[in-house]
Amino acid sequence: MYTLMPTFLEIAFTITIIGYLFAPKYLYVNFGTIMMYIIATIVCTEWRAKYFKRLALADSKYVQKATDSLLNFETVKYFNAESHERERFFV
């Protein structure tokens, strides 16, 4: 809230001053440009978020397998299951 409020306040002041000092067409151009910027920012953020979620899930699976392999090292050696764990880890 504290980071967005100054931005919205500045946008409001800018649009108000341009609307007061210049012809209405400049107000519309300024307002349209700001709206396009906001929409583009939201679309790009959502697009990036789905890739970040997939990356985080893959990283979590990797860490889980690596931790499991390290914690169960002696058990794997005891039951001679190195090849099984190697295939499970690298899949």
Backbone as CSV, one residue per row, in Angstrom:
resi,resn,N_x,N_y,N_z,CA_x,CA_y,CA_z,C_x,C_y,C_z
1,MET,0.817,-1.189,0.000,0.000,0.000,0.000,0.868,1.263,0.000
2,TYR,1.918,1.228,0.807,2.782,2.413,0.897,3.628,2.610,-0.349
3,THR,3.847,1.551,-1.118,4.629,1.714,-2.339,3.743,2.090,-3.527
4,LEU,2.483,1.708,-3.513,1.596,2.023,-4.636,0.934,3.396,-4.513
5,MET,0.693,3.837,-3.305,-0.014,5.107,-3.097,0.723,6.300,-3.719
6,PRO,2.033,6.454,-3.518,2.718,7.584,-4.174,2.646,7.516,-5.702
7,THR,2.678,6.318,-6.257,2.592,6.172,-7.709,1.232,6.626,-8.214
8,PHE,0.175,6.158,-7.570,-1.168,6.569,-7.986,-1.381,8.070,-7.787
9,LEU,-0.833,8.611,-6.731,-0.936,10.044,-6.472,-0.217,10.844,-7.569
10,GLU,0.955,10.390,-7.957,1.695,11.074,-9.018,0.954,10.994,-10.348
11,ILE,0.380,9.835,-10.651,-0.392,9.688,-11.883,-1.590,10.632,-11.871
12,ALA,-2.277,10.695,-10.743,-3.445,11.585,-10.640,-3.032,13.042,-10.820
13,PHE,-1.951,13.455,-10.177,-1.475,14.837,-10.334,-1.077,15.130,-11.777
14,THR,-0.382,14.219,-12.394,0.069,14.417,-13.772,-1.114,14.558,-14.721
15,ILE,-2.075,13.653,-14.592,-3.253,13.715,-15.470,-4.044,15.004,-15.215
16,THR,-4.161,15.394,-13.954,-4.887,16.622,-13.622,-4.206,17.846,-14.215
17,ILE,-2.898,17.941,-14.063,-2.160,19.100,-14.581,-2.215,19.141,-16.102
18,ILE,-2.036,18.000,-16.741,-2.092,17.979,-18.214,-3.499,18.332,-18.688
19,GLY,-4.507,17.828,-17.978,-5.885,18.147,-18.346,-6.205,19.617,-18.159
20,TYR,-5.584,20.245,-17.195,-5.843,21.659,-16.917,-5.070,22.592,-17.865
21,LEU,-3.822,22.240,-18.153,-2.961,23.139,-18.926,-3.051,22.968,-20.437
22,PHE,-3.404,21.773,-20.901,-3.359,21.497,-22.335,-4.737,21.098,-22.857
23,ALA,-4.806,20.898,-24.150,-6.058,20.497,-24.801,-6.468,19.096,-24.336
24,PRO,-7.751,18.814,-24.390,-8.227,17.502,-23.913,-7.609,16.310,-24.632
25,LYS,-7.210,16.480,-25.894,-6.618,15.341,-26.610,-5.323,14.874,-25.936
26,TYR,-4.561,15.776,-25.342,-3.337,15.388,-24.639,-3.660,14.627,-23.355
27,LEU,-4.745,15.010,-22.723,-5.203,14.280,-21.543,-5.558,12.851,-21.915
28,TYR,-6.276,12.676,-23.020,-6.669,11.327,-23.455,-5.458,10.493,-23.844
29,VAL,-4.518,11.102,-24.530,-3.304,10.373,-24.922,-2.523,9.945,-23.681
30,ASN,-2.382,10.838,-22.733,-1.655,10.532,-21.507,-2.361,9.426,-20.721
31,PHE,-3.662,9.570,-20.567,-4.430,8.563,-19.833,-4.383,7.212,-20.541
32,GLY,-4.517,7.212,-21.859,-4.456,5.965,-22.632,-3.101,5.281,-22.514
33,THR,-2.051,6.082,-22.550,-0.703,5.529,-22.414,-0.502,4.892,-21.049
34,ILE,-0.975,5.546,-20.019,-0.852,4.988,-18.667,-1.652,3.693,-18.550
35,MET,-2.851,3.657,-19.116,-3.680,2.441,-19.069,-3.009,1.293,-19.833
36,MET,-2.437,1.596,-20.999,-1.747,0.548,-21.766,-0.548,0.014,-20.990
37,TYR,0.166,0.903,-20.312,1.313,0.479,-19.503,0.868,-0.428,-18.357
38,ILE,-0.208,-0.067,-17.687,-0.711,-0.886,-16.579,-1.158,-2.255,-17.079
39,ILE,-1.879,-2.292,-18.184,-2.340,-3.569,-18.743,-1.162,-4.424,-19.176
40,ALA,-0.183,-3.836,-19.852,1.001,-4.596,-20.290,1.772,-5.145,-19.090
41,THR,1.871,-4.366,-18.034,2.571,-4.821,-16.837,1.858,-6.010,-16.207
42,ILE,0.549,-5.943,-16.102,-0.215,-7.044,-15.510,-0.112,-8.300,-16.364
43,VAL,-0.242,-8.160,-17.672,-0.166,-9.321,-18.574,1.211,-9.976,-18.497
44,CYS,2.265,-9.188,-18.550,3.624,-9.744,-18.490,3.913,-10.393,-17.144
45,THR,3.407,-9.809,-16.073,3.622,-10.383,-14.750,2.931,-11.727,-14.625
46,GLU,1.705,-11.830,-15.106,0.984,-13.108,-15.064,1.677,-14.150,-15.942
47,TRP,2.176,-13.723,-17.095,2.863,-14.638,-18.000,4.130,-15.194,-17.341
48,ARG,4.886,-14.311,-16.671,6.108,-14.742,-15.980,5.800,-15.622,-14.780
49,ALA,4.697,-15.361,-14.115,4.359,-16.097,-12.889,4.161,-17.578,-13.160
50,LYS,3.566,-17.938,-14.287,3.341,-19.359,-14.556,4.675,-20.086,-14.770
51,TYR,5.636,-19.431,-15.395,6.953,-20.055,-15.553,7.694,-20.138,-14.222
52,PHE,7.541,-19.136,-13.397,8.180,-19.153,-12.080,7.597,-20.265,-11.213
53,LYS,6.295,-20.472,-11.275,5.664,-21.547,-10.504,6.184,-22.913,-10.958
54,ARG,6.316,-23.095,-12.276,6.827,-24.360,-12.795,8.283,-24.572,-12.365
55,LEU,9.068,-23.509,-12.399,10.462,-23.585,-11.969,10.561,-23.929,-10.487
56,ALA,9.731,-23.301,-9.668,9.751,-23.570,-8.230,9.340,-25.008,-7.932
57,LEU,8.359,-25.526,-8.662,7.928,-26.907,-8.465,9.033,-27.888,-8.853
58,ALA,9.694,-27.648,-9.976,10.787,-28.523,-10.404,11.942,-28.473,-9.408
59,ASP,12.258,-27.281,-8.909,13.321,-27.140,-7.922,12.968,-27.874,-6.630
60,SER,11.731,-27.795,-6.223,11.278,-28.475,-5.009,11.397,-29.995,-5.161
61,LYS,11.018,-30.509,-6.326,11.142,-31.953,-6.574,12.609,-32.385,-6.545
62,TYR,13.476,-31.576,-7.146,14.900,-31.894,-7.154,15.457,-31.930,-5.738
63,VAL,15.155,-30.910,-4.952,15.665,-30.839,-3.581,15.145,-32.013,-2.762
64,GLN,13.896,-32.377,-2.970,13.315,-33.510,-2.234,14.043,-34.813,-2.570
65,LYS,14.285,-35.040,-3.847,14.983,-36.262,-4.244,16.428,-36.266,-3.753
66,ALA,17.098,-35.132,-3.867,18.490,-35.066,-3.420,18.594,-35.280,-1.915
67,THR,17.716,-34.666,-1.152,17.732,-34.839,0.296,17.430,-36.276,0.673
68,ASP,16.442,-36.862,0.024,16.087,-38.257,0.290,17.257,-39.183,-0.028
69,SER,17.931,-38.933,-1.127,19.070,-39.772,-1.505,20.201,-39.656,-0.491
70,LEU,20.476,-38.444,-0.040,21.562,-38.256,0.924,21.225,-38.841,2.289
71,LEU,19.988,-38.688,2.716,19.601,-39.207,4.029,19.549,-40.729,4.065
72,ASN,19.229,-41.330,2.942,19.092,-42.784,2.895,20.304,-43.462,2.246
73,PHE,21.435,-42.821,2.262,22.626,-43.344,1.593,23.001,-44.735,2.108
74,GLU,23.054,-44.894,3.417,23.452,-46.185,3.988,22.436,-47.275,3.682
75,THR,21.153,-46.944,3.716,20.112,-47.933,3.412,20.203,-48.368,1.963
76,VAL,20.426,-47.436,1.070,20.552,-47.761,-0.347,21.752,-48.671,-0.570
77,LYS,22.867,-48.345,0.073,24.064,-49.186,-0.050,23.795,-50.587,0.500
78,TYR,23.088,-50.658,1.623,22.834,-51.941,2.282,22.001,-52.856,1.398
79,PHE,21.000,-52.320,0.737,20.120,-53.130,-0.110,20.579,-53.173,-1.568
80,ASN,21.747,-52.602,-1.861,22.334,-52.636,-3.201,21.371,-52.051,-4.248
81,ALA,20.836,-50.872,-3.973,19.846,-50.242,-4.852,20.393,-48.971,-5.493
82,GLU,21.692,-48.914,-5.730,22.275,-47.703,-6.302,21.720,-47.394,-7.696
83,SER,21.597,-48.424,-8.524,21.115,-48.176,-9.889,19.666,-47.675,-9.878
84,HIS,18.850,-48.231,-8.998,17.458,-47.783,-8.894,17.399,-46.311,-8.464
85,GLU,18.165,-45.935,-7.464,18.160,-44.549,-6.981,18.744,-43.593,-8.016
86,ARG,19.763,-44.046,-8.751,20.358,-43.200,-9.789,19.312,-42.903,-10.877
87,GLU,18.564,-43.921,-11.301,17.538,-43.718,-12.319,16.406,-42.836,-11.793
88,ARG,16.033,-43.024,-10.530,14.960,-42.217,-9.941,15.405,-40.756,-9.817
89,PHE,16.660,-40.533,-9.504,17.170,-39.178,-9.308,17.271,-38.411,-10.622
90,PHE,17.713,-39.060,-11.684,17.969,-38.372,-12.944,16.782,-38.388,-13.906
91,VAL,15.640,-38.856,-13.478,14.464,-38.860,-14.372,13.745,-37.552,-14.280
